[in-house]
Amino acid sequence: MAEDLSDVQLIAPKQVQLPIEGPAYERPDPALIEAMQEVSSATASAMLHKMGIRQTFMAGPLPRTPGAKVVGSAVTLQFMPQREDVASGQTQENIEKRTALWAVFAGVQSGDILCVQAFGDLYTGCLGEMLATFFKNQGGIGIVVDGCVRDWPRIQELDLPLWTKGFTPNFASQSHLFPWAYNVPIACAGTLILPGDIIIADDDGAVVVPAQMAPIVAEKTREHEDWEVFSRMKLEAGGSLYKYYPLNEEGRQEYEAWRREQK
Protein backbone atom coordinates (compact mmCIF):
# COMPACT_ATOMS: atom_id res chain seq x y z
CA MET A 1 0.00 0.00 0.00
CA ALA A 2 1.39 3.41 -1.02
CA GLU A 3 2.34 5.76 1.77
CA ASP A 4 0.19 8.93 2.02
CA LEU A 5 2.50 11.96 2.04
CA SER A 6 -0.15 14.57 1.20
CA ASP A 7 0.22 16.29 4.56
CA VAL A 8 4.01 16.74 4.31
CA GLN A 9 4.80 20.47 4.30
CA LEU A 10 7.28 21.85 1.82
CA ILE A 11 10.38 23.52 3.25
CA ALA A 12 11.96 26.26 1.17
CA PRO A 13 15.78 26.24 0.79
CA LYS A 14 17.30 28.94 2.98
CA GLN A 15 19.76 30.04 0.30
CA VAL A 16 17.01 31.14 -2.11
CA GLN A 17 15.67 34.65 -1.54
CA LEU A 18 13.39 35.81 -4.34
CA PRO A 19 13.31 37.97 -6.29
CA ILE A 20 16.98 37.99 -7.21
CA GLU A 21 18.21 41.46 -8.16
CA GLY A 22 21.36 41.91 -10.21
CA PRO A 23 24.00 44.53 -9.38
CA ALA A 24 23.74 48.16 -10.44
CA TYR A 25 24.73 48.77 -14.06
CA GLU A 26 25.30 51.72 -16.37
CA ARG A 27 23.05 52.49 -19.29
CA PRO A 28 24.74 53.51 -22.55
CA ASP A 29 25.42 57.19 -23.23
CA PRO A 30 22.35 58.75 -24.91
CA ALA A 31 24.65 60.06 -27.66
CA LEU A 32 25.67 56.48 -28.43
CA ILE A 33 22.04 55.37 -28.59
CA GLU A 34 21.37 58.27 -30.97
CA ALA A 35 24.31 57.23 -33.16
CA MET A 36 22.83 53.72 -33.38
CA GLN A 37 19.40 54.88 -34.54
CA GLU A 38 20.29 54.52 -38.22
CA VAL A 39 21.71 51.00 -37.76
CA SER A 40 19.37 48.19 -38.81
CA SER A 41 19.26 44.86 -37.03
CA ALA A 42 20.58 43.18 -40.18
CA THR A 43 23.54 45.53 -40.44
CA ALA A 44 24.34 45.24 -36.74
CA SER A 45 24.23 41.44 -36.93
CA ALA A 46 26.51 41.40 -39.98
CA MET A 47 28.99 43.86 -38.49
CA LEU A 48 29.23 42.01 -35.20
CA HIS A 49 29.71 38.71 -37.03
CA LYS A 50 32.69 40.21 -38.87
CA MET A 51 34.04 41.39 -35.52
CA GLY A 52 33.83 37.87 -34.09
CA ILE A 53 30.55 38.17 -32.12
CA ARG A 54 28.36 35.55 -33.79
CA GLN A 55 25.36 34.93 -31.53
CA THR A 56 23.51 38.27 -31.54
CA PHE A 57 20.15 37.55 -33.22
CA MET A 58 17.29 36.52 -30.94
CA ALA A 59 15.80 33.79 -33.11
CA GLY A 60 12.16 33.17 -32.28
CA PRO A 61 10.54 36.44 -31.15
CA LEU A 62 8.74 37.90 -34.17
CA PRO A 63 7.93 41.57 -34.81
CA ARG A 64 4.30 42.20 -33.85
CA THR A 65 4.16 45.85 -34.91
CA PRO A 66 4.99 46.10 -38.64
CA GLY A 67 7.33 48.98 -39.45
CA ALA A 68 8.35 49.57 -35.85
CA LYS A 69 11.98 50.01 -34.89
CA VAL A 70 13.50 50.60 -31.46
CA VAL A 71 17.05 51.17 -30.23
CA GLY A 72 17.66 51.31 -26.50
CA SER A 73 19.23 49.98 -23.33
CA ALA A 74 18.44 46.41 -22.28
CA VAL A 75 16.55 45.77 -19.04
CA THR A 76 16.43 42.06 -18.25
CA LEU A 77 13.86 39.74 -16.67
CA GLN A 78 14.51 36.05 -16.07
CA PHE A 79 11.85 33.37 -15.73
CA MET A 80 12.86 30.00 -14.31
CA PRO A 81 11.05 26.66 -13.94
CA GLN A 82 8.73 26.45 -10.97
CA ARG A 83 9.65 24.15 -8.10
CA GLU A 84 7.03 24.00 -5.39
CA ASP A 85 9.42 24.21 -2.44
CA VAL A 86 10.99 27.40 -3.88
CA ALA A 87 8.52 29.26 -6.06
CA SER A 88 5.08 28.34 -7.31
CA GLY A 89 2.11 30.17 -8.75
CA GLN A 90 -0.37 27.59 -7.46
CA THR A 91 -2.00 29.95 -4.98
CA GLN A 92 -3.16 33.06 -6.82
CA GLU A 93 -2.16 35.65 -9.40
CA ASN A 94 -1.38 38.22 -6.67
CA ILE A 95 1.76 36.29 -5.77
CA GLU A 96 3.41 37.93 -8.79
CA LYS A 97 3.46 41.27 -6.97
CA ARG A 98 6.27 39.90 -4.81
CA THR A 99 8.33 38.60 -7.72
CA ALA A 100 10.88 39.89 -10.22
CA LEU A 101 7.99 40.62 -12.58
CA TRP A 102 6.81 43.59 -10.51
CA ALA A 103 10.30 44.58 -9.36
CA VAL A 104 11.79 44.97 -12.83
CA PHE A 105 9.15 47.48 -13.92
CA ALA A 106 9.82 49.73 -10.93
CA GLY A 107 13.29 50.51 -12.27
CA VAL A 108 12.40 51.15 -15.91
CA GLN A 109 13.75 54.41 -17.36
CA SER A 110 13.07 56.35 -20.53
CA GLY A 111 14.41 54.57 -23.60
CA ASP A 112 14.64 51.11 -22.00
CA ILE A 113 13.86 47.88 -23.85
CA LEU A 114 12.71 44.94 -21.73
CA CYS A 115 14.21 41.56 -22.67
CA VAL A 116 12.62 38.45 -21.16
CA GLN A 117 14.07 34.95 -20.81
CA ALA A 118 11.20 32.46 -21.00
CA PHE A 119 12.75 29.45 -22.76
CA GLY A 120 10.52 29.86 -25.81
CA ASP A 121 7.57 28.73 -23.71
CA LEU A 122 4.23 29.01 -25.50
CA TYR A 123 2.05 28.58 -22.40
CA THR A 124 3.25 31.26 -19.97
CA GLY A 125 1.97 34.82 -20.42
CA CYS A 126 5.06 36.71 -19.26
CA LEU A 127 3.18 40.01 -19.01
CA GLY A 128 -0.12 41.55 -20.00
CA GLU A 129 -1.86 44.82 -20.76
CA MET A 130 -1.52 46.40 -17.30
CA LEU A 131 2.22 45.86 -16.99
CA ALA A 132 2.76 46.90 -20.60
CA THR A 133 0.81 50.10 -19.91
CA PHE A 134 2.95 50.84 -16.85
CA PHE A 135 6.13 50.06 -18.80
CA LYS A 136 5.24 52.51 -21.56
CA ASN A 137 4.29 55.24 -19.07
CA GLN A 138 7.70 54.80 -17.41
CA GLY A 139 9.32 55.58 -20.76
CA GLY A 140 9.93 52.03 -22.01
CA ILE A 141 10.05 51.83 -25.80
CA GLY A 142 9.89 48.11 -26.64
CA ILE A 143 9.69 44.56 -25.31
CA VAL A 144 11.39 41.38 -26.58
CA VAL A 145 10.01 38.15 -25.09
CA ASP A 146 11.37 34.67 -25.75
CA GLY A 147 7.87 33.39 -25.10
CA CYS A 148 4.34 34.79 -24.99
CA VAL A 149 2.31 37.72 -23.71
CA ARG A 150 -1.37 37.89 -22.84
CA ASP A 151 -4.01 40.59 -23.59
CA TRP A 152 -2.58 41.08 -27.08
CA PRO A 153 -5.65 42.89 -28.52
CA ARG A 154 -5.35 45.54 -25.79
CA ILE A 155 -1.56 45.74 -25.90
CA GLN A 156 -1.84 46.54 -29.61
CA GLU A 157 -3.78 49.69 -28.69
CA LEU A 158 -0.83 50.96 -26.63
CA ASP A 159 1.38 51.50 -29.70
CA LEU A 160 4.20 49.74 -27.85
CA PRO A 161 6.37 47.62 -30.20
CA LEU A 162 6.71 43.98 -29.15
CA TRP A 163 8.71 41.03 -30.41
CA THR A 164 7.28 37.74 -29.10
CA LYS A 165 6.98 34.06 -29.97
CA GLY A 166 3.22 34.15 -29.53
CA PHE A 167 0.20 34.90 -27.37
CA THR A 168 -1.61 33.10 -24.56
CA PRO A 169 -4.55 33.65 -22.19
CA ASN A 170 -2.47 32.58 -19.17
CA PHE A 171 -0.93 34.86 -16.56
CA ALA A 172 2.77 34.77 -15.67
CA SER A 173 2.85 32.20 -12.86
CA GLN A 174 -0.11 30.15 -14.06
CA SER A 175 2.06 27.57 -15.82
CA HIS A 176 5.45 25.99 -15.14
CA LEU A 177 7.62 29.13 -15.15
CA PHE A 178 8.10 31.75 -12.44
CA PRO A 179 9.49 35.34 -12.52
CA TRP A 180 12.81 34.71 -10.81
CA ALA A 181 15.38 37.49 -11.28
CA TYR A 182 15.89 40.91 -12.86
CA ASN A 183 18.82 43.06 -13.95
CA VAL A 184 20.84 39.87 -14.38
CA PRO A 185 22.43 38.25 -17.45
CA ILE A 186 19.80 36.28 -19.35
CA ALA A 187 19.55 33.93 -22.32
CA CYS A 188 16.89 35.46 -24.55
CA ALA A 189 16.19 33.12 -27.47
CA GLY A 190 19.63 31.59 -27.08
CA THR A 191 21.38 34.95 -27.01
CA LEU A 192 23.26 36.33 -24.03
CA ILE A 193 21.86 39.70 -22.94
CA LEU A 194 23.57 41.77 -20.25
CA PRO A 195 21.80 44.69 -18.56
CA GLY A 196 22.89 47.84 -20.35
CA ASP A 197 23.56 46.17 -23.70
CA ILE A 198 22.04 47.94 -26.69
CA ILE A 199 19.05 46.30 -28.39
CA ILE A 200 18.15 47.01 -32.01
CA ALA A 201 14.78 45.56 -33.02
CA ASP A 202 12.95 46.09 -36.30
CA ASP A 203 11.04 44.10 -38.93
CA ASP A 204 13.94 41.65 -39.30
CA GLY A 205 13.92 40.84 -35.58
CA ALA A 206 15.88 41.76 -32.46
CA VAL A 207 19.68 41.91 -32.15
CA VAL A 208 21.90 42.63 -29.15
CA VAL A 209 24.90 44.94 -29.53
CA PRO A 210 27.42 44.70 -26.68
CA ALA A 211 27.62 48.21 -25.25
CA GLN A 212 31.41 48.38 -25.45
CA MET A 213 31.34 47.49 -29.16
CA ALA A 214 28.55 49.86 -30.17
CA PRO A 215 30.83 52.81 -31.11
CA ILE A 216 32.71 50.61 -33.59
CA VAL A 217 29.44 49.23 -34.99
CA ALA A 218 28.10 52.77 -35.49
CA GLU A 219 31.27 53.88 -37.28
CA LYS A 220 31.50 50.83 -39.53
CA THR A 221 27.80 51.02 -40.32
CA ARG A 222 28.06 54.50 -41.76
CA GLU A 223 30.68 53.29 -44.24
CA HIS A 224 28.76 50.08 -45.00
CA GLU A 225 25.49 51.85 -45.69
CA ASP A 226 27.23 54.45 -47.87
CA TRP A 227 28.59 51.83 -50.25
CA GLU A 228 25.26 49.99 -50.22
CA VAL A 229 23.57 53.18 -51.46
CA PHE A 230 26.13 53.31 -54.26
CA SER A 231 25.76 49.58 -55.05
CA ARG A 232 21.96 49.79 -55.07
CA MET A 233 22.13 52.70 -57.50
CA LYS A 234 24.45 50.77 -59.82
CA LEU A 235 22.39 47.58 -59.69
CA GLU A 236 19.18 49.48 -60.45
CA ALA A 237 20.95 50.90 -63.50
CA GLY A 238 21.78 47.39 -64.70
CA GLY A 239 25.30 47.10 -63.29
CA SER A 240 27.09 43.80 -62.69
CA LEU A 241 26.24 41.96 -59.46
CA TYR A 242 29.81 40.60 -59.30
CA LYS A 243 31.24 44.10 -59.56
CA TYR A 244 28.89 45.99 -57.26
CA TYR A 245 27.72 43.57 -54.55
CA PRO A 246 29.89 43.28 -52.73
CA LEU A 247 32.26 45.74 -54.36
CA ASN A 248 35.22 44.25 -56.15
CA GLU A 249 38.38 46.31 -56.58
CA GLU A 250 37.11 48.10 -59.69
CA GLY A 251 33.75 48.76 -58.04
CA ARG A 252 35.51 50.02 -54.90
CA GLN A 253 37.47 52.55 -56.95
CA GLU A 254 34.25 53.80 -58.56
CA TYR A 255 32.65 54.03 -55.12
CA GLU A 256 35.54 56.11 -53.73
CA ALA A 257 35.27 58.48 -56.70
CA TRP A 258 31.51 58.74 -56.15
CA ARG A 259 32.04 59.55 -52.47
CA ARG A 260 34.41 62.37 -53.32
CA GLU A 261 31.82 63.83 -55.68
CA GLN A 262 29.20 63.80 -52.90
CA LYS A 263 31.29 66.03 -50.59
QUIVENGI-V335110 format. One record per backbone hydrogen bond with DSSP energy under -1.0 kcal/mol. NH is the residue of the N-H (numbers start at 1). CO is the residue of the C=O. If there is no record, write none. Layout:
BEGIN
NH:CO
NH:CO
END
This chain:
BEGIN
8:5
16:13
20:180
22:182
32:29
33:29
34:30
35:31
36:32
37:34
39:36
44:40
45:41
46:42
47:43
48:44
49:45
50:46
51:47
52:49
53:48
56:54
58:206
59:57
62:164
64:162
68:65
70:201
72:199
74:197
75:113
77:115
78:181
79:117
80:178
82:176
83:87
86:83
87:83
95:92
96:93
97:94
98:95
99:96
100:179
103:99
104:100
106:102
108:105
111:139
112:109
113:73
114:142
115:75
116:144
117:77
120:146
121:118
126:124
126:148
132:128
133:129
134:130
135:131
136:132
137:133
138:134
139:136
140:135
141:112
143:161
144:114
145:163
146:116
147:145
149:166
150:127
155:151
156:152
158:155
159:156
163:143
164:62
165:147
166:147
168:149
174:171
178:80
180:78
181:78
182:20
183:76
186:193
188:191
191:188
193:186
196:74
197:194
198:209
199:72
200:207
201:70
202:205
205:202
207:200
208:56
209:198
213:210
217:213
218:214
219:215
220:216
221:217
222:218
223:219
224:220
225:221
226:222
227:223
228:224
229:225
230:226
231:227
232:228
233:229
234:230
235:231
236:232
237:233
238:235
239:234
244:240
245:241
248:243
252:248
253:249
254:250
255:251
256:252
257:253
258:254
259:255
260:256
261:257
262:258
END
